[in-house]
Amino acid sequence: MARLIQSLVVLFAALGCGGSSLADDNNAPPSQLASLLGSDADAGFTRALTPRTFVFPADHGPHPDFRNEWWYITGNLDDADDRRFGFELTIFRFALTPTVPASPSAWRTNQVYVAHLAVTDAAGERFLVAQRYSRGAVKLAGAVADPFRVWVDDWEIAQSSGEEWRLRANDEAFGIDLELTPMRPPILNGAAGLSQKSAEPGNASYYYSITRMSADGKIRIGDRDHRVSGLSWLDREWSTSALALDQVGWDWFALQLSDGSDLMFYQLRKTDGTQDASSSGTWVSRDGVASQLRADDVEIRVTDTWASPEGGEYPSRWTLRVPRFDLDVTVTPVIANQELFTTVRYWEGAVNVTGASGTAPISGRGYVELTGYAD
């Protein structure tokens, strides 16, 4: 986390701790993911050590006793002309210290918020990225539980009415304005929501997902609005430490399949390139029953790669098998270049799924995140 904090300190000092937007900007400072999510956090932070009782909607809100937290929404949408779009809106909360020193200033805070927005325009073969960041003070950024809302400047994820969620984020070149409606209740990942990321106690997160949310609204590219609809996915995690020293990153798959089932799996990678035994996931059957997946339940083989123009090589096509549920599919990016240059450099993109479930053909859409391949 040290490099992230150093980058943010420099940025905030230059900007008076305000916000910034970086669209298609390759000059954002990089950060080692292992430092960001490592186990060297101040002992004053709470750690995820044992299972807990989740309470909704309260747990949609913030957990400030933990160092890291994120609200992470992705989706695949189409307009009336069947033009395909993918989107990601993520808001991260980082606590710089466990407590806030006493001060008469309303600007004093220990909380930093960072937001990433990305849109994949499949027909235009274009990937658009923006970032904002701000201190969690004087309403520049923050999170509240009742009613739930998390925001950075005028970007926000919020419950708008009842169970519906509202996403709004606009940059100069593009933006989104979407209404999401959960189609399933929250699914607890790991052991009743405790997601162990390495063998060391406390290197874990509390982790739940809403694997299907209908999405309707608009995506703006330039001065053109596209009315869109489709499916989205919510991932929620909070922790204080996650990765061990010998872990470099992960490959995360979130797949919504045509038979109504959903698959989430994250493959944790060690520095020597092998899979960590703590890799895990969740299978959600078509009738909504969730089953935990362990490392040896899922077989992943990379069948193609993509070389970033800025250096580094990412996997770019996979075969994925889950023998336990008789699933055998190929996962292919909608476009190869879906790399984000933000405070952390990573690949996050829309994908297509084809293959078989037993003897029946199956298809689907989803998102894949790849971290630790380029710094």
CORJO-V773922 format. One line per field, one symbol per residue. ss: DSSP state (h for helix, s for strand, l for the rest). A space follows every 50 residues. Layout:
ss: ???
This chain:
ss: lhhhhhhhhhhhhhhlllllllllllllllllhhhhllllllllllllll lllllllhhhlllllllssssssssssssllllsssssssssssslllll llllllllllsssssssssssllllsssssssssslllllsssssllsss ssllsssssssllssssssslllsssssssssllllssllsllsssllll llsssssssssssssssssssllsssssssssssssssslslllllssss sssssssllllsssssssssllllsllllssssslllllssssshhhlss ssssssslllllsssssssssshhhlssssssslllllssslllssssss sssssssllssssssssssslllll
